Amino acid sequence: MGAVSGTPLTLLQEKLLSSKRASKAAGVAHGLPDLTVTIDGKQYRMACDEGQEEHLIDLASRFDRYVMHLKDSFGKIGDQRLTVMAGIMVMDELNELQKRVKGMETEVQTLRKTRGDALTKADKNDAALIGALGGLAQRMEDLAGKLVRKG
């Protein structure tokens, strides 16, 4: 899997990059579906793997919402700056989500360990209870035997 500054690329990112490289190297059409997405009122022609069209359109639409939010907040600040700011916002959101996932993974590990400890303790308690009940049953049988002999 490729990486940018140590961050793993998603499967879609890798496919987009590899299809772009393949198209450049071959200098011919790549046979992948072409589609047009609109971001900030501008149309961009993209290629993606078969079946990924809706996903790519959704991603572009979501990115467009970031750009529009910034445009509404800051006005005309230049397309390049607007795109960079939107990209940084997306990366910030991704970073926060990654932190949450890491926290949840840590919590799951803690819960698994706690569960394992509880199961081990329950097994020990079960063994102790079985032993105690076995001893009690034996004492009851001994008492019953004595009563039968006396009676």
C-alpha angles and dihedrals in degrees: 000000000000123000140202113208090339094308114124116238119234119244090253091051092051092048092049091049094045093047090050092049092046092050092049093047095047095039089214139093111292099215093238120128113272120213138167123234126189122222121173090350092303123114122228124191112222138177127214141164120284110279094021096090097100091045092052091047090051092050091050091048092051091048089049089057089056091050092047091049090053092044090052091048100044105020121213106358100146130280096256094049091045092052092047091050091049090049090051090049090052091048091048090052090047090050092052091048091049089053090051092049091049089050091050091048089052090048091050090051090050091048091049091051091046089048091049092049090048092050091049091050091046090051090051091047090049091051091049091047092048090050092048092047090047090052091047091049090051092051090049091051090048091051091047089051091051091049091051092050093048094045 
